[in-house]
Amino acid sequence: MDRRLVGSVAATLTMVLAAGCGGGSAADGKVELSLGLFSDFGYDKLIEEYQASHSNIKIEQRKVKMEQHNTQLATQLAGGRGAADIVALEEGVVSQFRASKDKFVNLAEYGAKDLKDQWAGWKWNQGTADNGEFVLGLGTDMGSLGLCYRRDLFEAAKLPTDRAEVAKLWPTWADYAKVADQFSAATPNVKFVDTGRNVYKAILDQTEEGYFAAKDDSYIAEKNDKVKTAFETAAALGTKQQTGALEPFSQDWNVALKQGSFATTTCPAWALALIKAGAGDAAAGKWDVTTAPGGGGNWGGSFLAIPKQGKHPKEAYELAKWLTAPEQQKRIFKETGNLPSQPKVYQDAEVQATVNDYFNKAPVGQIFATSAESLKPTYRGTKDSKVGPVFGTALTRVEQGKQSAADAWTQALKEAADAAK
């Protein structure tokens, strides 16, 4: 799940202290296991079921915002205490924690390599190190990319509303920008897209390399034309004031959804639940989903890893293995919309036939599974999570009219180079 569910669901999540202890043995003799998550992974019912069939296991979920989760986990690993028995690692920071693999259990020791063929090859590889000999985590969902749009706002702008016809409008991101011009000319009081930051990220997530080179993890952003092209495309939307300049998934973003003040947003599978929660019942049927410009991409998705400091690694592994098994991935998709990262599951006839009533009965199973089939994930450098926000902040300055696109790019390059050191 990047970047996933970082704001709107946070108020409902259980907050825990960074110094909280890992699992142990309860007074009743049960093995206590804790699960450190940064959003709702759809595990509530599954955990109840697991506990019912494993009478010796007691499971606690710790849920906090993603940024807090990552910061806490880094501190807990460095200090040697406080981490949950099983922790979620979002794909944008897996490379960061892979560099600290000595702090984690090698799941290969418990037979994880035998499960390799369950996952899409790229997903499995993201969760491993040492040429696959070290298995850091088992994959949960993935963030297969789509494009969500408001049918009523497109109709007001005299644009097609049928999802197949809308997809034909923007085979490329350059075409998407042209549609933005048409939309803005017809409906100047409505923004075409929520934020240039999401456009930038979607474009970049369709490239095999972004800020760092896959061969040696060297910093390449300043000489990677694809980074510059993505930035310029998103910045142009901001310069023309065609974006809402919104913090993704923030309270302001939710308000804008309710008000219908923007017409499109990039949407990985997991984002549909956020849009529905933010826009509310009044917008049911007004939103729709189609394919994203430029083909498939991946935004988000996570892994379940096991810190060494836990007292029950074998039991923790068995739980992580069960939660990420095909049967559970399918159930989670049906309940939450989180797209499975296992081909057997996302190619399943029932999954492919899934429609989303809120999004005008969009065939989301087919749309996101098709996107997954063409997906080529971007290489994440060890310091990707430090460099990426620099460019997002630069785009916000452009959107807010505080800086020209050229000056924002120049400043971002300098700050990013410092962050990459």
C-alpha positions in Angstrom: 0.0 0.0 0.0 3.2 4.7 -0.9 2.1 6.5 0.3 -1.1 4.7 1.0 -3.9 5.8 3.4 -1.7 8.3 5.2 -4.3 10.8 6.2 -8.0 10.2 6.0 -8.1 7.0 7.9 -5.5 8.0 10.5 -8.1 9.2 13.0 -9.5 5.7 13.3 -6.2 4.0 13.8 -4.8 2.8 17.1 -1.8 4.8 18.2 1.1 3.1 20.0 4.2 4.4 21.7 7.5 4.0 19.9 9.0 2.3 23.0 6.3 -0.4 23.1 7.7 -3.9 23.5 7.5 -6.8 21.0 5.5 -9.9 21.6 6.0 -12.3 24.4 4.0 -14.8 26.5 0.8 -13.7 28.1 -0.2 -14.7 31.7 -2.5 -17.3 30.2 0.4 -18.9 28.4 -0.5 -17.7 25.0 2.1 -16.5 22.5 1.6 -12.8 22.0 2.4 -11.5 18.5 2.2 -7.8 17.5 1.7 -6.5 14.0 3.1 -3.1 13.2 1.1 -1.5 10.3 0.7 2.0 8.9 -2.9 1.7 7.7 -5.8 -0.6 7.4 -4.5 -3.8 5.7 -7.8 -5.5 6.0 -6.6 -7.9 8.6 -9.2 -7.5 11.3 -11.4 -10.4 10.4 -8.5 -12.5 9.3 -6.8 -12.1 12.7 -10.0 -13.1 14.5 -10.1 -16.2 12.4 -6.4 -17.0 12.9 -6.7 -16.7 16.7 -9.8 -18.9 16.6 -7.9 -21.7 14.8 -4.7 -21.1 16.8 -5.8 -21.1 20.4 -2.2 -20.5 21.7 -1.8 -17.3 19.7 -2.9 -13.8 20.7 -2.4 -11.0 18.2 -2.3 -7.2 18.6 -2.4 -4.8 15.7 -0.5 -1.5 16.0 -1.6 1.0 13.5 -0.2 4.5 13.0 0.4 6.9 10.1 2.9 5.7 7.6 5.5 8.4 8.2 5.3 7.8 12.0 5.5 4.0 11.4 8.7 4.3 9.3 10.4 6.7 11.8 9.5 4.6 14.8 10.7 1.4 13.1 14.1 2.9 12.2 14.5 4.1 15.8 13.4 0.7 17.2 15.7 -1.2 15.0 18.7 1.0 15.9 17.9 0.7 19.6 17.3 -3.0 19.5 13.9 -2.9 21.2 10.3 -1.9 20.8 9.6 -3.1 17.2 6.5 -5.3 16.6 7.0 -9.0 15.9 5.8 -8.4 12.3 6.3 -5.1 10.6 4.9 -3.7 7.3 7.5 -2.3 4.9 6.0 -0.1 2.2 7.7 -0.5 -1.2 9.0 3.0 -1.3 11.2 2.3 1.8 12.0 -1.4 1.4 15.4 -0.5 0.0 16.1 1.7 3.0 15.4 -1.2 5.4 17.1 -3.7 3.2 20.3 -1.9 4.0 19.6 -2.9 7.6 18.8 -6.5 6.9 21.0 -7.6 9.8 18.2 -6.3 12.0 15.7 -8.7 10.4 15.1 -12.4 10.3 16.0 -14.0 7.0 12.7 -15.6 6.2 14.5 -18.1 3.9 15.5 -19.9 7.2 11.8 -20.8 7.6 11.3 -22.0 4.1 10.1 -18.7 2.4 12.0 -19.4 -0.8 9.7 -22.3 -1.4 6.9 -19.7 -1.8 8.7 -17.6 -4.4 6.4 -18.6 -7.3 3.3 -17.3 -5.6 4.3 -13.7 -6.4 4.9 -11.7 -9.5 8.7 -11.9 -10.1 9.4 -8.2 -9.6 7.4 -8.2 -6.3 9.3 -11.1 -4.9 12.6 -9.5 -5.9 11.7 -6.3 -4.1 11.5 -8.2 -0.9 14.8 -9.9 -1.1 18.5 -9.2 -0.9 21.8 -11.0 -1.7 20.6 -12.2 -5.1 17.5 -13.7 -3.5 19.3 -15.6 -0.7 18.0 -13.2 2.0 14.2 -13.0 2.1 13.4 -9.7 3.9 9.6 -9.8 3.6 6.5 -11.5 2.1 4.5 -9.3 -0.3 1.0 -8.1 0.6 -0.7 -6.0 -2.1 0.6 -3.9 -5.0 -0.4 -0.4 -6.3 -1.3 -1.1 -9.9 -2.1 2.3 -11.4 -5.4 3.7 -12.9 -6.8 7.1 -13.5 -10.0 8.2 -11.6 -12.2 11.0 -13.1 -15.5 12.7 -12.4 -18.0 11.9 -15.1 -20.2 14.8 -14.3 -17.4 17.3 -14.5 -16.2 15.8 -17.8 -19.7 16.1 -19.2 -19.9 19.8 -18.1 -16.6 20.3 -20.0 -18.1 18.6 -23.1 -15.6 15.8 -22.8 -16.4 12.0 -23.2 -17.6 10.3 -20.1 -17.4 6.6 -21.2 -14.3 5.1 -19.6 -13.1 3.5 -22.8 -13.5 6.8 -24.7 -11.8 8.7 -21.9 -8.8 6.4 -22.0 -8.5 7.2 -25.7 -8.1 10.9 -24.8 -4.7 10.3 -23.1 -2.5 7.5 -24.4 0.4 9.6 -23.2 0.9 12.2 -20.4 1.4 14.8 -23.0 -2.1 14.0 -24.2 -3.3 14.2 -20.6 -1.9 17.7 -20.5 -3.8 18.6 -23.6 -7.1 17.4 -22.1 -6.3 19.5 -19.1 -6.2 22.6 -21.4 -9.5 21.6 -22.9 -11.1 21.0 -19.6 -9.8 24.3 -18.0 -11.0 26.3 -21.0 -14.5 24.9 -20.6 -14.7 24.9 -16.8 -12.3 27.4 -15.4 -13.7 27.2 -11.9 -12.8 23.6 -11.4 -9.3 22.2 -11.2 -8.4 19.4 -13.6 -6.3 17.4 -11.2 -5.8 17.4 -7.4 -2.1 17.9 -7.3 0.9 17.9 -9.7 2.8 15.8 -7.2 0.7 12.8 -7.9 1.0 13.3 -11.7 4.8 13.5 -11.3 5.0 10.4 -9.2 2.7 8.4 -11.6 5.0 9.3 -14.6 8.1 8.5 -12.7 6.6 5.2 -11.5 6.4 4.2 -15.2 10.1 4.3 -15.6 12.6 1.5 -14.7 15.0 3.9 -13.1 14.2 7.2 -11.3 16.6 8.8 -8.9 19.1 5.9 -8.6 20.7 3.4 -11.0 19.7 -0.2 -10.6 23.1 -1.5 -11.3 25.0 0.2 -8.4 22.5 2.4 -6.5 24.3 5.6 -7.7 22.4 8.9 -7.8 21.3 9.7 -11.4 18.4 12.2 -11.0 20.3 15.2 -12.4 21.2 13.3 -15.6 18.0 11.2 -16.0 15.9 13.0 -18.6 12.8 11.0 -17.4 12.9 12.7 -14.1 13.1 16.1 -15.7 10.3 15.3 -18.1 8.0 14.1 -15.3 8.8 17.2 -13.3 8.2 19.6 -16.3 4.9 17.9 -17.2 3.6 18.2 -13.6 5.0 21.7 -13.1 3.3 22.9 -16.3 -0.1 21.9 -14.9 0.7 23.8 -11.7 1.9 26.9 -13.6 -1.4 27.0 -15.5 -3.2 26.7 -12.2 -4.9 23.5 -13.4 -4.1 21.7 -10.1 -5.6 22.0 -6.7 -2.2 22.2 -5.0 -3.5 19.8 -2.4 -1.5 17.6 0.0 -2.3 14.1 -1.2 -4.9 12.4 1.1 -4.9 15.2 3.5 -8.0 16.8 5.2 -8.0 19.5 2.5 -7.9 16.8 -0.1 -11.0 15.2 1.5 -12.8 18.6 1.5 -12.0 19.2 -2.1 -13.4 15.7 -2.9 -16.7 16.5 -1.2 -16.9 19.9 -3.0 -16.1 18.3 -6.4 -13.4 20.9 -7.0 -11.1 18.7 -9.1 -11.9 16.3 -11.9 -9.1 13.7 -12.0 -6.6 12.0 -9.8 -4.1 9.2 -10.3 -5.4 6.2 -8.4 -3.7 3.0 -7.6 -6.1 0.2 -6.5 -5.8 1.1 -2.8 -6.8 4.7 -3.4 -10.4 3.9 -4.4 -11.3 3.4 -0.7 -9.8 6.8 0.1 -11.7 8.6 -2.7 -15.0 7.0 -1.6 -14.4 7.9 2.1 -13.4 11.5 1.2 -16.1 12.2 -1.4 -19.0 10.6 0.5 -22.2 9.0 -0.6 -23.3 12.0 -2.5 -20.6 11.4 -5.2 -21.5 7.7 -5.7 -21.6 7.0 -9.5 -20.0 10.4 -10.3 -16.5 9.0 -10.1 -15.2 6.4 -12.6 -11.9 4.6 -13.3 -10.0 4.1 -16.5 -6.5 3.3 -17.6 -3.7 5.8 -16.8 -1.7 7.6 -19.5 1.5 5.9 -20.4 0.5 2.3 -19.5 0.8 0.4 -16.3 2.7 1.6 -13.2 3.0 0.8 -9.6 2.4 3.1 -6.6 2.6 1.4 -3.3 2.3 -2.1 -2.0 4.0 -3.6 1.1 5.8 -6.5 2.6 5.6 -8.2 6.0 9.0 -8.5 7.6 10.1 -9.9 11.0 12.6 -8.0 13.2 15.2 -10.1 14.9 14.4 -8.6 18.3 11.1 -10.5 18.5 10.8 -13.5 20.8 8.7 -15.7 18.6 10.1 -15.6 15.0 8.7 -19.0 14.0 5.2 -18.1 15.1 5.5 -14.7 13.5 6.6 -16.2 10.2 3.7 -18.6 10.2 1.3 -15.7 10.7 2.9 -13.6 8.0 2.9 -16.6 5.6 -0.9 -17.1 6.3 -1.8 -13.4 5.9 0.0 -13.2 2.5 -1.3 -16.5 1.2 -3.3 -16.4 -2.1 -6.6 -17.2 -0.3 -6.2 -14.3 2.1 -5.0 -11.9 -0.6 -8.2 -12.6 -2.6 -10.4 -12.1 0.5 -8.7 -8.8 1.3 -9.2 -7.6 -2.3 -12.9 -8.4 -2.2 -13.2 -6.5 1.1 -10.9 -3.5 0.7 -9.9 -3.3 -3.0 -6.2 -3.8 -2.2 -4.9 -5.5 -5.4 -3.2 -8.9 -4.8 0.5 -9.1 -5.8 0.2 -12.7 -6.8 -0.7 -13.5 -10.5 -2.8 -16.5 -9.6 -5.0 -14.2 -7.5 -5.3 -11.2 -9.8 -5.9 -13.5 -12.8 -8.6 -15.3 -10.9 -11.9 -15.1 -12.8 -13.8 -13.8 -9.7 -11.2 -11.1 -9.1 -11.2 -10.1 -12.8 -15.0 -9.9 -12.8 -15.1 -7.5 -9.8 -16.8 -4.2 -10.3 -17.0 -1.2 -8.0 -20.5 0.1 -7.6 -19.4 3.5 -6.2 -17.2 4.1 -9.2 -20.1 3.7 -11.7 -19.7 0.0 -11.7 -16.2 0.2 -13.1 -14.6 -3.2 -13.8 -11.8 -2.5 -11.3 -10.6 -6.1 -11.2 -10.0 -6.1 -15.0 -8.5 -2.6 -15.1 -6.0 -3.0 -12.3 -5.1 -6.6 -13.2 -4.4 -5.5 -16.8 -2.3 -2.7 -15.5 -0.4 -5.2 -13.3 0.4 -7.4 -16.3 2.2 -4.6 -18.0 3.9 -3.3 -14.9 7.6 -2.7 -14.8 8.5 -1.4 -11.3 10.8 1.5 -10.8 14.1 0.7 -9.0 14.0 2.2 -5.5 17.4 3.4 -4.3 18.5 3.2 -0.7 17.8 6.9 -0.2 14.8 7.1 -2.5 12.5 8.1 0.4 14.8 11.1 1.2 15.2 12.3 -2.4 11.6 12.0 -3.6 9.9 14.4 -1.2 12.4 17.2 -2.4 10.9 17.2 -5.8 7.3 17.0 -4.4 7.9 20.0 -2.3 9.4 21.9 -5.3 6.2 21.1 -7.3 4.1 22.5 -4.5 6.0 25.8 -4.6 5.2 26.0 -8.3 1.5 25.2 -7.8 1.3 27.9 -5.1 2.9 30.5 -7.3 5.9 30.9 -5.1 8.5 29.8 -7.7 8.9 29.3 -11.4 9.2 25.8 -12.7 12.7 26.4 -13.8 13.8 27.8 -10.4 12.0 25.0 -8.6 13.8 22.4 -10.6 17.2 24.0 -10.0 16.6 24.2 -6.3 15.3 20.6 -6.2 18.3 19.3 -7.9 20.6 20.9 -5.4 18.6 19.7 -2.4 18.2 16.2 -3.8 21.9 15.8 -4.4 22.5 16.7 -0.8 19.8 14.3 0.4 21.4 11.5 -1.7 24.8 11.9 -0.1 
